[in-house]
Amino acid sequence: MSVNPGTDRSPIHIIESRLTQLLTLNVREYLRKWLPLSIFIGIVGGIGAIIFQILLDIVWTLCYGQGTVPWYLILLFPAAGGLIVGLIVHRFAPEAAGHGTDSVIDALHQKGGKIRIRVVPVKIIASAITIGTGGSAGREGPIAQIGAGLASWLGTKLKLSRSDLRIFVVSGMAAGFSAIFKAPLGSAIFAMEVPYKNDLETNAVIPAMISSVVAYLTFIPFYGTKPIFNVPVSELAISSSNIFLVFLVGILVGVLGIVFVKVFYGARNFFRSLNMPFFLKTGFGGLMVGVLGLALPEVLGLGSSTIQGILSGSYTSITFLLAIVVGKMVATSFSIGSGGSGGVFFPSLLIGGALGGAVASLFGMEYLPLCVLVGMGAMMAGVTKTPVSTSIMITEMVGGYMALIPIMIGSVISYIITGRCTIYEKQIAQKSFSMDVSCLSMVKVSEAMNDRIITIPYNVSIDEAYRIARDNPHYLYPVVDDNGRILGVAPRERIDEVHQRLPDSSVMQVLQTHFEPVDSDKEVLTAFEIMNNKQISRMIVVDPEDRRRVVGTITRYDILNIMEHLDERHHEY
């Protein structure tokens, strides 16, 4: 009997057909969900970037755009800006202090992507004032928190799952970066790369790319398509005559990156140790920036015009360029370390670019633009652990892909030299580990926990609890009796919610008596398994001999850090 090959359906053909149908269905469902969401957050992120840029331009023009500025105003503008920002941030959204990208990274790893919506307007205003009055900070931190905050709020309203909310927040970050830096491809990759030291949030590739392009298209009708920096493309090619300088700049900037991170967090810890109100700390930090600005005005604000000046050859003195390196590093540490609101992207570009310019001045001015760009990319890649996206972003910001190869070389060298040192302390090495988690049995909870405990007395009002939470932002707080023994926990969200309606009510109104404790002498593996089974991210650590006495807290972030230290593979960069 003959068989008609046209109607023959072998098992292999049937499986292939079913897989094709399934793949097509999944793609359709994926696009049906993420295409409108990505387009919408791209538009919203682009509008947020426009509002932020307009407000920043207004503040800067009012302070420095009216002709020659008297010396006493150069001194006072940053200080006044610091005082105002300190009052606003402390009162309305403490998490808006500092460089916002780290807060977004923390939200992704610790809070499932949840960011309070009030952070968005506070960050816009506080960052515009910080930078506009002369504070040494960049725009990437504010725009990261603005885009991610809008995405988090919208995603929460749409009841997105925890994993989808993370993707949406990354897309919001990408949208903000793309608009403000006019770099859609690099920004999409940066948003996926920056949460990790050597990994990518690959689940967000398509949504981040779409939102990035849409935000860029939303932004350019107002600010044009012209690249941020103007560089002669013909002077950017790598050759045998300048390859040595590319390697040298990468090495020097890598070492400088380690110094920058140490200085930055040294300043942050210094300001935290000061026993004074928050707004006085930010005001004091601003005053120190003003003092530096009197001697070296180039350290004030974003520094974009100074970067352009270095690229154009307006600044060629090695001594002056090195002064910019040191001055910008210290000024940025004062501005952001004191609690001012801003990012580290543009300060990093100026610090690295000035060092690259100094190298070019030493070896030959014909290599100036190349060395400056390599220094910019190397610094940014080294301190933020983003070698891939930084290389692409810098080339987009100058409109010349001829610079891509030398910037990549410098970025990789700096990334390797800086190692585990990062300006974003909430970054983790990778999103997943192939190691055997049983290694966590070698560590006790007491070794991994955070023993700095913020507790709330049971007899205080919601208003007092709100003040404690505002000054010490956490996810939840142990509520203790007169003897310091735990009665339950008060979640931050419930404190904020009840405070809006009943500020004078008792904190016991928000008390949750059910919580997950873990004994301090247990293995970290035990805490890890409980967190996975209960789908929680934080546990209260108690004394095994008195389980109502709190001795610390342990989070997924703490456990990931332990895993990173235990697995030597993750020390390789």
N, C-alpha and C positions, 0 to 999 in steps of 0.2 A: 504493500500500500504506500502510495507517495504521500509525502508531507509537504504542505504548502509553507515555504519559508516565511512568507509574509504574515502568516497567522501563528507561527510557532512562537510560544512564550516560554523560554527556558527559565529556570529559577533565577539565573543570573540576571536575565533581562527584567524579570519582575522586580527583583531587589533594586536594580539600577533605576527603574521607573519610579518606584516608591520613594527612593532616596531623593530623586530629582524633584518629585512633588513636595516632599517634606522640606527640602532646602528652599524651594520657591516660596512655600507658605511661610517659613520662618523669616525669610528676607522681607516678604510683604508685611508681616506683622511688625518686624523690627522697624521698617521704614515708616509704617503707619503711625507708630508711636513716636519715634525719635525725630522724624523730619519736621513735623510742626513744632515740637518742643524745642528743637535746636534752632529753628528759624526764629521763634519767638524770643528765646533767651539771647540770641544774637542781636536782635533789634533792641531789646531792653538793655543789654550790656553796652551796646553802642551809644544809646541815649544817655546811660549813666556816665559813660566816659566823656561825652560832650558836656554834660552839666558840670562834672568835676573840672574839666579843662577850662570852661568859661569862668567858674568861680575862682580857680587858681590864677588865671590871667587877671581877673579884676583885683584880687588882693595884691598880687605882685605889682601891678601898675600903680595902685594907690600908694604902695610903700616905696617903690624904687623907679617908677616910670615917669616921675614928674621933674626930671632934670637931676642936677647934682644933689646928692643926699648929704646933709650935714653929718659930721662924725658922731654926734651924740644920738642921732636917729639910727645910724648903723648899729650902734651899741644897744639901743633900746628896742628896736623893732623885734628882733628875735626873742628878747626877754619877755616883751608884752605878749607876743604870739604864744610863747610857752605857757605863760600864766593863763591865758584864755583857754588854750587847748586843755591844760590840766583841769580846769574847772568843768569844762564841757564833758570831757571823757570820764572823769571821776564820777560825775553826777548821772550821766545817761548810759554809758556803755564802756566799762573798764577794759573790755577785750579789744576796743579800738585803739588802745595805746600801742606804741611800738610799730614794728614793721608787720603789716597785716598778713603777708603771705604765710608766715609761721602760724598765725591763728587759723588760717584756712586749712593748712596741713594738719594741724591738731584736730580740727573739726572732722576732717576726712578719716583720720585714724582712730579718734577717740569718741566721736559723737555721731557717727553715721552720716556725716555731712550736714548736720543741723547747725545753723547760724541764726542768731536772733536778728529779725528784720530791722530793729532799731539801730543796729551796727552800721547799716548802709548810710543813712543821713548823717550820723555822727562822724563816720569815717570821711565822708565827702567834705564836711565843714572843717573838721579838725585837721585833715591833711592839707586842705587848701590854705588854712591859716598858718600851719607849721612851715610849709614850703614857701608860701607867698610872703611871709614876714622875714624870710631869710634863713629859716632852718635848713640844715644840710640833710636833705632826704630826697628820695625818688618817688616816682609815680606808680611803680609796679605793685608795691604793698597795698596802697589804698585801692587801686583798681582791682586787685585780686579779691579783696574783701568786699568791694562793692558788687562786682559781677557774681562772685560766689554767694554772697548774702542774698541777692535778688533771686538767684536760682534756688537756693535753699528754701526761701520763703514760698516761692511758687510751687516747688516740688512738694513741700509739706502740705500746701493747700490742695494739691492734686492727689495727695495720698500715695505718692510714689513709694515703692519698696525701698528698703535700706540700700540695696546695691544700686538701684536705679537713681536714687537721690545722690549717691556719690558721683555717678557718671554725670548727672545734671550739674552738680556743683563744679566739677572739672570743666564742663562746657561753659559755664558762666565765667570761670576764670579765663578761659581761652578767649572768650568774647571781649572781655575787658582789656586784656593784653593786646589783642589784635588791633583794636581801635586806637588805643593810646600810643602804640608804637608803630602803627602802620606796617605790621609784619604778620600777616595772617598765617603763613605756614609755620614759621618759627614759634609763634604764640600758641598755636594748637599743640605743638610738640612740647613746649615749655610747660604748659598746664598739666600735661600727662607725665612729664619727667620730674618736675620739682617735688612731688610728695616723697620721692625716694632718692637714695644716694646712688643706686645703680640698677634702676628698674624703670618701667613705664606703666602707667595705668592704661593698658591696651584696650580694655573694654570701652573706653571713651573715644576711640579713634574717630569714628564717623561723626558722632554728635559734636565733638570738639572741632573737627574740621569745618562742619557746616556752620556752627555758631560763630566760629572765627571769621569765616568769609563774610557772613551776613553782617557782623558787627563792623568789619572794615568798610563794607559798602554803605553802612549807615553813617559812619564817621566822616568819610572823605568828602561828601557834598559840603560840609562845613569847614574842613581843614585841608582839603586838596589831597592829591596823590603824591606830591613831592616828598622824597625821602627825608628823614629827620636830619641827616648829615649830608653835606655836599663834599664828595671826594672825587678827584680825578681817577677814573677807572683804569687808565693806562698805567698808573703808578702802583698798581696793586698786584701785579703778576709776580709769582714766585719763580726764582731762578737759582742757578748755582752760586751766583754772586751774593744773594741775600738769605739763603737758607740758614746760614750760620746765625744771623741775627734773629730769625724766627725762633730758632731753638733757644737762643740766649734769652730773648724776651719771655718766652714761655717758662723757662726755669726761674728767672728772677721774679716774675709775677707770681709764680706758684709759691715761692718762699714768702713774698710780701702778703699773699692771701692768708697764710697762716698767722702772720703778725696782725693783719687786719681783724681777723676773727677774735684773736686773743684780746686786742685792744677794745674791740666792740663790747665783748661780754665782760671785760674788766670794768669798763665804764658803767655798763648796766648793773653789775653787782654793787659797784660803789654807790650809785644813786639809790638802789634798793636798801642799802644799809643806813642811809641818812634818816634820822628820826625827825621828819618834818612832813607836813601835809603834801599830798601828791602834786597839787598845783604849784607849790613852791619848788618842788624838785624840777618840774618841767620849766618853770621860770628861770631857775638857776642854770639849767642846761642851756636854755636859750641865751642867757646872759654870757655864758662862756663862749658860745658860738659868735655872739656879737663882738666880744673881745678879739677873737681870731679874725673876724671879718674886718676889723679896723686895720689890722696888719696885712691881711690878705683877702681882699674882697671877693676873689675868685672862689672861695670856699662856700659862699652864701648861696642858698637856693639849690635848684637842680644842677646847675653847672653845665647846661647844654651849650651855651654860647662859648664857654671856656673850652669845651671839647672841640667845638668847631674851630676855634682859634688855634688850638694845638694841631689839628689836622691840616689847617691852612698854612701853618708855619709862622703864625703871629707870635708864638711863644717858643723861643729856641734856647734860652739860657738854661743850662743844665741845673744850676743852683735854683732858679725860679721853679722849674718843673718839679724838682725834688721837694721844694717847699710846698707845692700844691699837693703832692703825694701825701706828705705828712699832715698838712693842714686839713685836707679833705677827710682823711682817715679819722683824725681827732674830732673834727667838727661833726661828722656823721655819728660818731660814737656818743658825743654829747647830746645831739638832737634826739636821736632815737632811743639811746640808752637811758635817758632821763624820763622817757615816757611820751615824748613827742610822737606825732602820727605821721608816718611816711615809710618809704621803702628804701632798699639798698641798691637798686639796679643802677640808676644814674650815678650815684656816688662811686660805685664799683667801676663803672665805665671810665669815669674821670681819673680815679686813682691808677687803674691799669694803663689807661691811655697816656697819662703824664709820664709814667715810668717808661713806657715804650718810646715816647718822644725824647726822653733823656738819653736813652740808648742810641736812638737815631742821631741825635745831636753830637754824640760822642764818636760815632763811626761813619756818619755820612748823611747829609740832609736829603739826598735823593731817595733815601729809604724811609723818610718820615711818615707818610700816610700809612704805609704797610706796617711799620713797627707800632704805630699808635693803635691801629685796628687790632693787631695781634694782641697787644697789651690789654685792650678793652675786653676782647673775647676771653682771653686767658684768665683775667681776674674774675669775670662773671662766672665762667664755667667752674673755676676752682672753688670759689666760696659758696656757690649755690648747688654744686654737683650736677650741673646740667650741660655737659659738653656738646651734646647733639643739638639741642634746641638753641643754645647760645650761638653756636657757629652760624646757624641759619638766620637767626634774628638779626645779628650784626650785619650780615650781608644784605638783608632786606632793608635795614635802616640806612644803609649807604647806597642802595640801589646798584650794587656791583657784585655779581656772583664770582667775579674773578678773584675776589679776596677769600672765597670760601676755603680753599685748600690751606693757605697759611694760617687762617684763623682756627681751622680744625686742628692743625698741628700744635699751635700754641695752647689751645684749649685742652687737648688731651694731656700734654706735658704738665700743665698746671693742675689738672684734675688728679693726675697720678701723684704729684708732689704734695698736694694738700691732703691727700688720703682721706681719713675719716673726719677731718676738720671741716665744719660747715657753718655758715651764718644762720642756717635754719635748723635750730636744735630739735624741732619736732619731726624732722625727716627720719625715716627708718631705712635700713639697707635695701630690703626687698619686700614685695607684697606677699610673697610666699616663700617657704623654706622647704627644701627637699631633705633636710636633715631629719634624723629620728628624734622626735620630741621627748623621748624617754630620757634624753640627756638633762632635761629639766629636773629630774629626780636627784641630781647631784647638788642642787642649790636649795637652800631653805627660804621660805617666804620672808623671813626676817632680813635676809641678805638682799632681796630684790625690792622690798617695799619702800615707800616714801614715809619716813617717820615724822614729817612736818604735818601735824594734824590740825586742821581748823575745825573746832567744835562750836556748837551753839547751845547755850544754856537753855534748859527747858522752860524757864520762867520769864523769858524775854518776849517782847512783842514782835509781830511780823515786821514792823518798821526797823527795829533793831537788828533782826535777823537779815533783813534786806541789806542793811549797811555792812554787816559782816560779809555777806556774800558778794557785795559790790567791791569791797576792798580786797577780797580773796576769792577770785572767781574759780569755782569748781563745779563738778556735775552734781554732787550731793554732799551733805554735811551731817556728821553724827550729832544727834541731840543728846546732851548728857544731863544727869541730875547734879545735885549739890556736891556729891562725892566724885564727880567725874566719870560716872558709870553710864554706859550707853542705854538709852531708852528706845531709840529708833533712829531713823534718818529723815532729813528734810531735803527733798530734791530742789535744785535751783529753780527749775521751771515753775514748781508749785509756789515757791516763795514769791517769785516775780508776779505770778498770776494773782495771788491773794492780796499782795501789797497794793495792787491797783484798785482793789475794791474795799478791803478792810485792813488798812495799815496798822490800826490800833489793836487788832485781835491778837490772840496768843499764838506763838509759833507751834503750839500743840495742834493747831488747826490743820497743819500740813504734815504732821508726823506720820511716817509710815513705820509700823512696828515690824513689818516683815522685810528683812534684808539678808544678804548672803555674807556671813562672816567666815573667816578662815583663820585657823590658829597660826601663830607666828612660827611655830616649830614644824609646820607641815612642809612637804616638798612643794616647790613651785609648780611641779607637774600637777599636783592636786588642784591648785588654784586654776591652772590652765584648763583642766578637764571640767571643772565646775562652770567656768565662764563659757566654755563651748556648749555645755549641756543646757545652761540657763539662758544663753544668748545675752550675756551682760558684759560690760566692759570695765567694771570697777568693783572691787570687793573691800570690805572693812576687815582689817587685820586685828585680831584680838589676842589677849594674853591667854595661853592655854590653861593657866591655873586660875584665871578669873575671866571668863568669857564675856563679861560685861565691861571689861576695861579695854579701851581702844589703844592700840600701840602704833597704828599706821594704816595706810591704804596701799593696794596694789592694783595696777591697771594692765590692760593688754599692752600698752606702750612699754611698761616696765618689763613685761615678759618678753616682748620682742627684742628689747635691748639685751636682756640676758641671753636670748637665743643667738643674737648677733655676736656677742662676746664668746660664747661657747663654740660656735662654729667658725673655725679659722678661715674657711673659704670666704666668708663675708668680710674678711679684713683685706682682701685683695681688691685693688681698684685699678 
